[in-house]
Amino acid sequence: MTVHLVGAGPGDPDLLTVKATRLIARADVIVHDRLANPAILSLAKQGADFIDVGKRPGAPTPQDVINSLLVHLGSQDLEVVRLKGGDPFVFGRGGEEAEALLSAGVPFDVVPGITSAVGVPAAAGIPVTHRNVSPAFTVVTGHRESGGSRSVNWESLARVGGTIVVLMGVSERGTIARRLMAGGLAPTTPVAAIKWGTHPEQSTVRTTLAELGDADVEAPSTIVIGAVAAYEFLQPTTATTTSSGAR
């Protein structure tokens, strides 16, 4: 059998790929993240087993435990889906899981998904690129792992230009904003933070870089920084938008 590293997209079941839907429906075991949409899990066949390996704040499932679990399950006569939000290879640690499976000789494949870095801004009517406004975009994690040896050079990133999309950055948003401004990004730069993007409860907070640290932004939110964050093309009628300044 095979372990399928499957991207679930940003959350809306309608944004699953055809292949992802087919694999979920025939899986014997689904190993899923904390934020997996129950509507997506409901596509599984009757009798399928679900294993929640979500990385909860304060009680995360260690990545090496997840890797070992996938190797164990993949070594049995089971069809295994490792269901990950967005795309498995965009801050989903799918590469680490692929390495573990490859080292153990366990067959696997990768099913790309719509990354939240693109899908969530689009659901809020924000194009990450726009002619004569933003010719490029950078996707970066705002999450800092304890003891990590690599960190984002925000000051340099501020000078790159284009749109900056920050995933997992809510708790660090004040520091991120300060460092981007220190790198030369204007305090008035538009910012949009989209919470629960593509879900029915989607909402957007619009603010500026200078006010981002004090803005009422909650996880899980995708943060878009740059001129395009002022756009609201295709704004869904089910979503809410608020403006938030310093408090």
VENBEL-V203273 format. One record per pair of residues at least 6 apart in sequence whose C-alpha atoms are under 8 Angstrom apart, sorted by the first residue. I is the first residue (numbers start at 1). J is the second residue. Records with the same first field share a line. If there is no record, write none. Layout:
I = J  J
This chain:
1 = 74  75  76  77  78  79  80  107
2 = 74  78  79  80  106  107  108  109
3 = 70  74  79  80  81  82  106  107  108  109
4 = 23  80  81  82  108  109  110  111
5 = 81  82  83  84  88  94  108  109  110  111
6 = 20  81  82  83  84  87  88  110  111  112  113
7 = 16  20  83  84  85  86  87  88  111  112  113  114
8 = 15  16  20  36  83  84  85  86  87  113  114
9 = 15  16  85  86  87  113  114  115  116  119
10 = 85  86  114  115  116  119  120  197  198
11 = 36  37  85  86  196  197  198  199
12 = 37  198  199
13 = 37  39  40
15 = 114
16 = 113  114
17 = 113
19 = 111
20 = 111
21 = 43
23 = 81
24 = 30  41  43  44  45  81
25 = 43  44  45
26 = 44  45  79
27 = 44  45  48  78  79  80  81
28 = 45  47  48  49  78  79  80
29 = 48  49  50  51  78  79  80  81
30 = 48  49  50  51  80  81  82  83
31 = 50  51  52  53  80  81  82  83
32 = 50  51  52  53  54  82  83  84
33 = 52  53  54  55  83  84  85
34 = 52  53  54  55  56
35 = 54  85
36 = 83  84  85
53 = 61  66
54 = 60  61
55 = 61  62
66 = 97
67 = 96  97  100  101
68 = 100
70 = 82  97  101
71 = 100  101  104  106
73 = 80
74 = 80  106  107
75 = 106
84 = 92
85 = 92  113  115
86 = 92  113  114  115  116
87 = 112  113  114  115  116
88 = 94  95  110  111  112  113
89 = 95  112
90 = 115
91 = 141
98 = 108
101 = 107  108
102 = 108
116 = 197  222
117 = 139  165  166  167  222
118 = 128
119 = 197  198
120 = 194  197  198  222
121 = 127  128  194  197  222  224
122 = 128
123 = 197  198  234  235  236
124 = 194  197  204  232  233  234  235  236  239
125 = 231  232  233  234  235  236
126 = 228  229  230  231  232  233
127 = 228  231  233
128 = 134  136  137  163  228
129 = 135  136  137  162  163  228
130 = 228
133 = 162  227  228
134 = 161  162  163  227  228
135 = 162
136 = 161  162  163
137 = 162  163  164  165
138 = 162  163  164  165
139 = 164  165  166  167
140 = 152  164  165  166  167
141 = 166  167  168  169
142 = 166  167  168  169  170  172  173  176
143 = 167  168  169  171  172
144 = 151
154 = 176  179  180  183
155 = 179  180  181  182  183  184
156 = 183
157 = 180  183
158 = 180  181  183  184  185
159 = 183  184  185
162 = 226
163 = 224  225  226  227  228
164 = 224  225  226
165 = 222  223  224  225
166 = 222  223  224  225
167 = 221  222  223
168 = 219  220  221  222
169 = 221  222  223
170 = 217  218  219  220  221  223
173 = 212  213
174 = 212  213  214
175 = 213
177 = 209  210  212  213
178 = 210
181 = 187  209  210
186 = 209
187 = 208  209  210
188 = 208  209  210
189 = 208  209  210  225  226  227
190 = 206  207  208  209  225  226  227  228  229  230
191 = 206  207  208  209  212  223  224  225  226  229  230
192 = 204  205  206  207  223  224  225  229  230
193 = 204  205  206  217  221  222  223  224
194 = 202  203  204  205  221  222  223
195 = 202  203  204  217  218  219  220  221  222
196 = 202  203  220  221
197 = 203  221  222
200 = 238  239
201 = 238  239
202 = 238  239  240
203 = 239  240  241  242
204 = 239  240  241  242
205 = 215  216  217  241  242  243  244
206 = 229  230  241  242  243  244
207 = 215  243  244  245
208 = 245
209 = 225
211 = 244  245  246
212 = 245  246
213 = 246
214 = 245  246  247
215 = 244  245  246  247
216 = 244
